[in-house]
Amino acid sequence: MKQPDSSTNEFGGLPAHPRTEEELRQWITNGVEESLTLDYKAKGALAKEKRGEIAKDVSAMANSAGGVVIFGVCEYPKDSGKQHLPEKIDPIDDSQFTKEWLEHVIAGGVRPRIPDLLVHPIRLAGGGAVYVVVVPQGSTAHQAAERKLYFRRYNFEAVAMEDHEIRDVMQRVRHPQVRLTFDINVAKAARSPDPFPPRQSDETVYRWLHIGFLNTGDKSAHHVRAKLCIPISAVDQPQPQVVELRGELFQSIDLDMAWPATNTHYFSVPNKNTDPLLPRLGIKMRTVRLKPVENTFPELPIFYAVYADEAPLFRGQVAFAEIRQRTPSEMDRVIQKKDEPP
């Protein structure tokens, strides 16, 4: 699984992070190289006297494009000709350096705190752990508190930022921060594209991918559009808008907040929308029927790009394994809760 090159097209985004030991070893075998959005650190990087370095590396990632810092993986030596490539797992003593300890170091060493930062531990079969820190792009500049400096990623390193760079990053807070939301519901096929609940269905159980906009920032969004590329092997009824991306076929989908779909019994009717997307609120945009549940999801992720007012283009990707799935019983509980009187 080669890391996507974010410079090749508008769907670059953050690298998908490994979630299991097997996936991590596959990254090492495939030689997933360090980049602007990926940084490997040996276990020694978590020494207690290096708290400032941890805050420096994480804040630099947030001040750039966001990305992933993996603690517990050694790179090849500089004179090996394989610099910036992962060599082997370097297990961390998770009894001494716990996930909570690392979260505390990052939270206490970066100002302001980075919202939605994730520390994902991979417990190793032979003992110890690897910590995968998923860092979202910051909506403002984040300072490494111990050094009272601002850093950014440049040529595989965290370097101090110039004054104009800090000012540019701080401008992010002036724009809405619109992201895509994904969830998958499992249900039988229905005449209506909205399976809440299906009234007329066959015996085949499908997965339904729900896509929406969510404004995670503090500014209202008035104009929002997005473009998605979903692996065509995952879609049950591909539409004519098929594109080739990195040698694979994808279903291309365009979303426009001004025209959200209104579900009827048979089809979707465009409904002109003039309301802004207020801070911390979301809107459902599209439902896509995926292949039946007996089909496995492709390893290819969903690539997407989001445009909102004057905000910088946001590029990302999400693996199907990372999207929450709701079973029919969970959906019944949701419907029942919605029917309860307030």
Residue, then its C-alpha position, 0 to 999 in steps of 0.5 A: m500500500k503505497q502512500p498517496d502522493s498529495s501533489t499529484n491531484e486534488f484528492g491528495g489529503l492526509p495519508a491513511h494511518p495504520r490501525t493494526e500491527e498487520e497494516l503497520r508491517q505492510w507499510i514497512t514492507n511496501g516502503v511507505e516513505e516519510s513526507l510532508t504529512l507522514d513522520y516516523k519516530a523511534k521509541g527514543a523520541l518518547a523519552k521524558e526529556k524530549r517532551g519539547e521535541i514531541a510538541k514541536d513535531v506535532s505542532a509543526m504537522a498541524n501548522s502545515a497540512g496535518g498528517v500522521v506521526i508514528f512513534g515506534v518505527c525506526e527509519y533506515p540510517k542516513d548513509s544507507g541510501k534509504q533515508h526516510l524509509p521505515e526499517k522496522i518496528d521499535p516497540i515502546d514500553d507501554s507500561q512506562f509510556t502510556k497513551e494517556w501520558l503521550e496525550h498529556v504531553i501533547a495537550g500540555g506542550v502545544r498552545p492552543r490545543i489541537p482539536d480532534l487530535l487522535v492518539h491510536p495505540i497499536r498493541l504488538a503481539g510480542g509486547g509493547a506498542v506503537y503510537v499513531v498520532v493523527v494530527p488534523q490541520g490546525s485552524t490557527a497557528h499552534q505554538a510549541a509552548e516550551r520553546k515559545l516558537y512556531f514550527r512547520r513541516y519542511n523537507f521532512e523536518a520541523v523548522a521554525m516559521e517566519d513571521h509572515e508564515i505565522r500570520d498566514v496560518m492564523q488567517r485560517v480561523r477567518h474562514p469556515q472549516v467545512r468537512l465531509t461526514f460519512d456513515i454507512n447503514v445496513a438495510k435491504a434494498a428499497r424503492s426509496p433511496d432513503p432506508f429509514p426504514p425501507r417499506q418495499s425491499d427485496e431480500t438482498v441486504y446492502r450498505w448505504l453510504h450517507i454523505g454530509f457537510l459539517n461545519t467544524g469551525d466558528k464561521s458560517a459557510h454560505h457556499v460549499r461544494a465538494k467532489l468525491c471519488i468513490p471506488i467503482s468496485a464498491v458502488d452497486q449501481p455506478q452512474p455515467q460519471v466514471v473517472e480514472l484516478r491513479g490507474e483505478l476507476f472511481q465513481s465521481i460525485d459532485l455535491d453543492m450545498a445550494w442543491p441538496a437532494t430531497n428524497t421521495h419514494y422513487f428519486s431525488v428532487p433538487n431543492k434550492n437552499t439559500d441558508p448558510l451552514l452555521p458553525r457546528l451544524g451539518i447537513k445530509m447531502r447524498t446517499v449512495r447504495l454500495k455493494p451487498v454486505e457479502n461483498t468485501f470493501p475495496e482497499l482503495p479509499i474515498f478521495y474528496a476535495v471540499y471548497a467553502d467560500e474563501a477557505p483554502l481547498f481541503r483535500g482528504q481521504v477516508a478508508f471504508a474500514e474507518i467509516r462507522q457502520r450501523t446495523p439494522s438493529e441500531m437503525d431501529r433504535v435511532i428511528q424509535k428515538k426520533d419517534e419519541p416525544p420531546 
